[in-house]
Amino acid sequence: MKNIRQKLVTLFRKGYCTPQISRIAKQCKEASTTIHYNIKKLEELKIIKAYKAVFDYKKIDMGYCAYVLCQISPDEYTNPSKIAKSLVKHDRIESVDICTGDWELILKVRAKDQDEYYEFLQKSISQKGIVKIKTVSSLKQLKTEFIPV
């Protein structure tokens, strides 16, 4: 049988997942059609934005996780969304938050290891508008996407 593991992982990371309606119906003790109708309504109202698989990141060569605190330059300070929107395009960046305090952006980055993270940092995050960064490495993740590890 053909091994398409990497293709599936890539698609699942982008949100190509669907809810298991029969399992939800059984848990809620409701008909599958009722569950399906209500889920479609939640999707139409944009309450549900996407479905995503939750991975054991070490098993898909993305076991290194870092939180990157970014300080933006004073001339970009009035529009942090501009820099944030340019960063969300990178596959290694799992989340981008605009914040208050000493750091204007917090990024969650996944990579295979420190070397791959360093290379990614040099190519992608070191850009015009970001004047200072601080990396906080995750040593062990105990819960992700509401699921205990």
Beta strands, then each sheet from edge to edge (+ up, - down):
strand 1: 64-72
strand 2: 93-98
strand 3: 105-111
strand 4: 130-137
strand 5: 143-144
strand 6: 147-148
sheet 1: 2+ 3- 1+ 4-
sheet 2: 5+ 6-
end
